[in-house]
Amino acid sequence: MRLLLIGSGGREHALCWKLAAGPNVEKIFTAPGNPGTAQVAKNQNIAIPADDIEALVGFASTEGIDLTVVGPEKPLADGIADRFRARNLKIFGPVKAAAQLEASKSFAKNLMNETGIPTADFRTISDVKEAYEYLKSARYPLVLKADGLAAGKGVSICPDAETAKAFAYDSMEKSRFGSAGKTIVAEEFLAGEEASFLVVADGAHYVPLASAQDHKRLLDGDQGPNTGGMGAYSPAPVVTEPLQKEICRTVIEPVLATLAKRGASFVGVLYAGLIVTPSGPRVLEFNVRFGDPEAQAILPRIDSDLSELLMSAVRGKLANTTVAWKKEVALTVVLAAEGYPGNPKSGAEIRGTDSLAPNAVLFHAGTKMQQNRLVTGGGRVFSVTGLGSTFQNAADAAYRAADQIRFDGKICRRDIGWRAIQRKDK
């Protein structure tokens, strides 16, 4: 197979690395890729931006691409899958109508209400004056979200009206999140432990992947601002086998069935961001692609051919398909640039990426080559994944490797996986 992979972050490096291991994969083209994907055997980076849909369609057609895999959410929200399918090109990712699950928080919340999927009570607000009036008497803590795509940063847990008003002002009046924040969703705050649950779907059938848990806050102890994710681990012990069955029955299956009825059958990765409350799992959000950094923790644990799994989904042949998993657990630590997430600095020279500690895999996220030097080029610079028989062993492997990598202003949480480690891997 000749594959086209779209994207340039840590998730895409992990996908490229895993896809290249497929024995039937002859060549991968990553658009635009990064210095990490450039080092993957079988891969060639191509200088086409991830949002240039027409150029990507043309490339896939001209180069005889057998399967295109979409990493980031924006091309999906912009309808890349629709354009590829109109040209009879195979693509792994949902059509635009289904991608609204992630592109619009209000769309997702309304769908959940219609289908009885357990979620927090919410209110959608598009008028600034209405927002300020509502926030005066709202019950706190309150969760506010930008309605559209905000790279994982458009969420704030507001302890009081003053904090909520500041978020509404930044989002709706100062356009901190661009057009994505002109409408906000106010949600009831739910207490519990978060988890990420992903499935690969072919429109009619689905295959569950291993669970994971992300760490959104910038600082140790889940303090500081929300980020795109500072680390993850897989599997998440909070997602027990009975709970997984409940999630599939009450969340995954109703979503897939509803979209199919609407003529928007879901082909791709459906990601449910959940919180496990005393009364059961509740959906916080949906994503329509592999998570980042969850992918960097989940993919290294897969012990079967990812390319064949994704091709089976596109062909509608997931019935009776299973995924083999390694016994080891995985833990991923993100190394971020100074100033992340608000105003990350770039251009710092990177050292120490060679000869990493054993049982660790390095994925490039925000790096670039500058005058033959590897330098920082984004907010999240690397993801380092450790594998081990226990979460403590996986954390030790990840942090040994993370500590070898040096660049000015490096930010790194030191407590990734603390919940799983405290459970003593039960």
N, C-alpha and C positions, 0 to 999 in steps of 0.2 A: 504493500500500500504506500501511496504518496499522500502525506498529510499536510494540511495547512493549519497552523496554530496561530490564533490571533491574541495579541496582548504583549505586555512587556514587564510584568511584575514578578514577585516571588511565586505567586500561584502559577503563572505561565512557565517559569523555569521548572517548577516541580512537575507540571504536566508534560513538558518537553522531555525531561529526564525519564519519567515513567513510560511515556509513549515510545521512546526510543528503545526501550527494553523489549518491545514486542518483536518476536522473531519474524513476523511477516511485514514489518515496517521497513521499507526501503529508504525513504527520504522524508524528512520533516522540513518544512519552511515555516519560520516563525516571523510574524509581522506585527511590530517591528523587532521584537525580541530585546535582549539585553546582553551584556558581556558574559553572563552566565550561560544563557542558551547558546551563545556562540561557541562555547566549549563542549557542548553535548555532541557526541558522535551521532552521525546521520543527519544532524541539523544544519540548516543554513539560514541566517537572519536575512530578511529582505526589508528594504526601506519603504514600507507602506504603512502609514499610520493605522491604528486599530479602528479609527472612525471613518476611514475612506472606503466606504462600502463598495462603490462602483469599481475602484481599482482592485479591491480584493476579489470581487466577482470575476473581473477580467483575468486576474492572475490565476484563479482556480480553474477557469475554463481553458485558458491557454496552456497551462502546465499539466493538465490531466490529473488534477487532484481528486483522489478517491474519497476523502473525508476532510471536512473543515471542522475544527474544534474551537469554540469561542470561549475565551477566558473571562474578560470583563463584562460588566453589565450594560454599559452604555451602548455598544453596538447592537445588543439584543433589544434594548428599549427603542432603538432607532429603526428596527425592522430588518436587520441583516439576514435573519433566517428566512424571512419572506422573499427577499431578493434572490437569495441562493436557490430556494426551492422553485421560484418562477423560472429559473434557468436549468432546472433539473440537476442541480448540484447538491450532493449530500452534505448536510451540515448538522452538527450536534449542538443544539440550542433551541429554545422555544421561539415561536413566532411572536410578533410584536404584541398581539392581543393577549397572549399568555404572559409575556414579560412585564405587563402592567402590574403583576403581583409584586414586583420589586420597584418598578418605576413610579408607582403611586401608592403611598400608604393608605390613602382613603379608599382606593379601589380594592386593596387587599382587605381592609377592615369591613367594607360593605359586603364583599364576597363571603367573609367569615360569618357575618351576621345572617346572611341569607341561608347559609348551609348549616348553621348551628355549630360551627367550629369554635371550641372554647378559646376566648380571648378577653382582653381587658375592655371595660366600657370606654367609649371614646366620643369625641366630638371633633368635627372638621370645621375649621375656621379660615375664611378667606378675607375677611374684613378686619383691618387693624383696630378700629374702634371697638368692634365686637369682641376682639381678642382681649383688649385691655379691660373691658367691662366684665367679661367672663372670669378673667384671672383674679379680679378683686375678691370674688366670693367662692372660688374653686376650693376643692378639698386638697390639702397638701400632706405628703409630697405628691407631686404631679409630674407626669412624663410628657414633655413636649418634643415633637418630631417635625422636621421639615418634610413636606409631603413627597417631594421628588428625590432624585438621586443626589446624595451629598457625600459620597465616598466614605460612608460609615461614621461621619462626624456630625450629622445633623440631628443629634438626639441629646436631650438634657434632662436629667432627673432634678427637678426643681423643688427645693425644700420649702420655699415660701413664695409669696406673690412678687416680691421684689426681684428675685432670681428669674421667675417666669416672665415677668414683664421685660427684663433685659434680653432674654432669649427671643421673645416675640419681636422686640425692637430690632435686634440684630438681623433676624431672619426676614421679617416682613418689610421693614423700612430701610435698613442699611444694605439689604440684599447680600448678606454674608454667604448664602448658599445659592446666589443667583436666582433664576426663576423657580428653582426647586423649593425655595423657602417662602414663596409668596402666599402659599397656603400651608397652614400648620395643622397637625393633628394633636389634640390634647387627650391623653390616656390616663386612666386610673393606674396608680402605682401598685404593682403586684410584688409581694415579697416571696423569695424562694431562691433556688439555685438555677442558673441558666445552663442551657445545653444547646448544641447544634445537631440537628438530625437531617441527614442528606439521603436522597434516593436518586437512582438513575431511572428515568421513565421513558417509555417508548410510545406514549399516547394511550395505551390500553393497559399495559403491565408496568411493574416497577421492581427494582432490586434495591433493597436497603444497603447503604454503606455503613461503615463503623461510625459511631457517635463521636462527638468531640466537644470540647469546651474552650471558648475563646476568652481572652482577657482584654476588655475594651479600654480600661482606664490606663493612663500613661504611667502612673507611679505605683510602687509597691503598696500592698494593702488595699488595692482597688481605689486609690485616691487619684485626684487630678482630673483633667479633661478627658472626654471620650476621644478615642482614636479609631483608626481603621482596624486596630488589633495589635497588641503587643506580645502575643504568644498564644499558644494553644496546646492541647494534648488530646490524645485519642487512645483508647476509648474513654468516654466519660462515665465513671462508675455510677453516677446518679441515674443514668439511663439503663435500668435493669431490663432483663428480657421481658418480663410482664409489661413494663412501662413502654418498651419499644412496640409491642403488639398494640397497646392502647393508642400510641401516637399514630401508628399506621391506620388503625380503624377510625379514629376520631378526627384526624388531621389530613394525612396524606391522601387517603382514598376519596374523601369528599371533595378535596380540591381538584384532583385529577378528573373525577367524574363530572364535576360542575363545568370545568373548562371544556371537556369533550362535548358536553351538551350544547355549549355555546359555540361550537365549531372551532375551538382553539385548542385542540388536543396538544398536550404538553409533551414535548420530546426534549430531553436534556436533564440537567440536575435541578431537582426541586429541593430547596434548603429551607427547613423550618427552624427559625430561631425561637427557642422555647424557654419558659420558666416553669420549673417544677414546684408547684405550690402544694400546701397540705391537702387541697381538694383535687389535685391532679395537674396534668400539664396544660399550660396555656400558651398560645402563640403570641410572641412579641412582634415578629415580622417574618416575611418570606423573602428569600433571595432566589434567583433563577439561574444560578451558576455555582461552581465550586467556591467555597469560602476562601478568604485570604486573611489570616494564616491557617485556617483549618485544613486546606488542601495539603499544606506542607507537613501536617501531622498525619493525615489520613492516607495519602498516596503511598508513602514509603512502607506502609503496613500491608498493602495489597500484594498478594502472592499469586496473582493471575494476570492475564494479558489485558491491560487497560484498553488498548486499541480495539481489540475484538469486542469488549464490553460496549464501548461507545458505538461501534459500527452495528452491533446487534440492536441497540436502541434505535438508531436511525432507520434500520430496516424493519422495525416493528417486531422483532424476534426475541424479546426478553423473557417470554414465558418459559418457565423451568430453568432459567439461568441463575447461577449462583456465583458469588465472589469468594475466592479463597483468601484467607488472612494469615499473616505471620503471627506467631505467638507473642512476639515482642510488642510492648507498648511504645508509643512515640510521644515526644515532647518537643515543641518548637519555641524557640526564643527569638524575638525580633530585636534587631539592632537598628536604632533610629538615629537620625541626624539631629544635631543641636537645633532647637527652635521648633521641633515637631510637637504637636500637629499644626500649630498656628502659622509659623513662618520658618520652615526648615531651611537651614543653610546648606549650600552645595559647594562642591569644588575641593573638599578636604581629601587629601591623599590617603589611600587605604593600604594598609600593610598587614601581613600575617595570614593571607588566605591560602597559602600553600601548606601542605603536610598537616592537615587538621587532625585533631585527636580521633582515635578510632571510634567506631559506632556513631559517627556523626556525618550529616550531609549538609552542605552549604548551598543555599539558594539565593541568588542575586535578586534584588527587588528594585532599589533605586541606585544603581551604579552606572557609570559611563566611562568611556576611555577618553582621556584628554592628554594630547601630546604623549602618547604611549604610556600614560600613567592611569591606573584605576583610581577613580575619585567618586565621591558621593554625588548623587544626582537626583535625589528624591527624599521624601520624609522618612519612609521605611527603607533602609539600605540593604539589609540582609535578613533572611530567616535561617536559623541554624536548628536543625532537627536532630535530636538524639534518640537512639533506640536502646531498649534495655528490657530485662526481665521484670523489672519493677519501675514504677514512676520515678523513684529516687535514682535508680541507675540511669534511666533515660535523661533525667535532669542533670545528673553529673556529667554525662557525655555531652549534652548540649552546651552546658556552661563552660566546660573545658575548652571546647572549640570556640565558643563565643569570646572567651577571654584572650584567645590567641589573635583575634582580629582587632586591629587598632586604627582609629582615625579620630581626629580632634572633635570633641563635643559629643562623643558616642553616648547614646542613651540606651539603657538596657534594664528592664525590670529583673529583680533577683528572686522573685517569688512565683514564677510561672509554675503552675501545677500544684500549688500548695494545698488545695482541697483534696486532690487525689492522694497526695503524699501523706497528709494527716489521716486519711482513711486507712493508711497502711496497705494500700492496693487491694482492699476488699472489693 
